[in-house]
Amino acid sequence: MNPVLKLLIEGGSLTTGQLAQVAGMTEPEVNQHLEQLKKEKIFLGWRPVLDLSHEAAAGAVVRAVIEVKITPERGGGFNRLASRLARFDEVESCYLMSGGYDLLVFVKGPSLQKVASFVSEKLSTIEGVLSTSTHFMLRCYKDQGFLLDQGDANTSRLNVAP
Amino acid sequence: MNNDPKHWVARHVAALPKSGIRDFFELVAKMKGQDVISLGVGEPDFVTPWHIRESAIFALERGKTYYTSNLGLIELRREISKYVATHFNVEYRPDDQVIVTVGVSEALDLALRALCNPGDKVMFHQPCYVSYHPSIALTHGVGIAVPTYAKDNFALTAEALRAAWQPGAKVLMLNLPCNPTGGTCSREQLDKIAAFCIEKDLIVLSDEIYSELTFDGVHTSIASLPGMVERTIFLHGFSKAFAMTGWRIGYACGPALLIDAMMKVHQYTMLCASIIAQEAALEALLRGWDDVLRMREQYHRRRDLIVRRFNEVGLKCHSPRGSFYAFPDVTATGLTEKEFAVGLLEKEKVAVVPGIAFGDNGAGHVRACFATSYEQLIVACDRIERFIGGAKGTKA
């Protein structure tokens, strides 16, 4: 596998300069790989992972997951409706699921009311959407591999040991 | 009346030198809070995988708080036996050929105590782990150091072994891959060493704690070579491969009679290893192999990174086949290993350990542990580069 892609999949937070050193390449080479991966639409972009429970970020965003049941269409299955839902700015992620509902939609908004009105006015009124079930997120313990505020003790490692 | 406590200390203990690492540890401790990047540790930077930690918590919840058999939990010994057969190609019976110990350190101590009469000669290769020589002295044995050399990438050779051999030598201690050099043996050399052990009737204590962290080629245990299982005590543990240093779980496998002799010492001193840690070790063997592979891949990349950077900045450094230590030659800077380590710490806040702490042959080298994050490693290498630039400047 492309070594840069492999490091990206591992999900570290290295800069391109650091990626270059770890992969044993020059930085321009890493950038070339990234450009190529972008062209191939494998690498889509960088996003920060934030702990939004901190006071500095508090109140910035409300997040919810919505289970959506939809009617599959002849010829297109779930795809047309799913990509239509996915285009809304409020939607962060959208997955087709096996099991009791069809789409799992992650949405965010500036307030509970905004998210609620998005669901009731936009999402649930789309033709083909049969039902929605909205769950607001209360607290985050782990996000994209990062543990939030767990106070792990790995800083207590000795500086010099045999 | 003599009130000075000194005269109560046993002579052989009083005669033990303080570990060279200890001095350096104190120096680093003084710099607390100063953004020191430490490449001076001898342990993984990974925390023990969660499923292993969780199994220890579950063991506590189930009330597993009692002693185990002196030899250790039979379930654990069974899994150890399977693991050693699979990964090292040696068969040991869980019932009487495996003993669970408090780290490999205890296993090593038990083996030496079970084998050594006062004055018995014990050979060990040097540079080596700091406790080898003192452990021999504590059992009233006599240590014979076998040098390994930078020109051989610190691999032990049968020739060096033969040259250092003395009549009456009884035990050979091996640590391959080696802390601090990362040195290993070629298969050809290992065959010759095995033949030499049979010729001279040596019993081998083979400490293979870094074996899973072999990056190039396949690790071969000397115990798996023809005629060796009868004269080898195989020592291993969970600290490095499974990132479980603080749990203190090791084990020894060997001929039943020798394991029984070690068990005698163990039962009167340690009784048994902690049951909670044994439960965690069991989980590690049952479901931890993917973690080992994941961590090994990380160490492998870090090794390539640090060795490349050392050589680029003019510190000659062989690529260690195993372990997570690089052992670069620092003499090109015009500094001794101690001056280099102290200077680097004071000027650039990077801690490495002077090679002399691991024996005379470590002179001119430092040990740099690459079990730390990519980000930290890169910054450490940048700082070392800057330090070398400065050090060369002042010498010119």
Interface residues (C-beta under 8 A of the other chain):
Chain A: G12 L14 G17 Q18 Q21 V22 A23 G24 D152 N154 R157 L158 N159 V160 A161 P162
Chain B: S19 I21 F24 F25 V28 A29 V36 S38 G40 V41 G42 E43 D45 V47 Y129 V130 S131 N179 R301 R302 D304 L305 R308 R309 A351 V353 Y374 E375 I378 C381
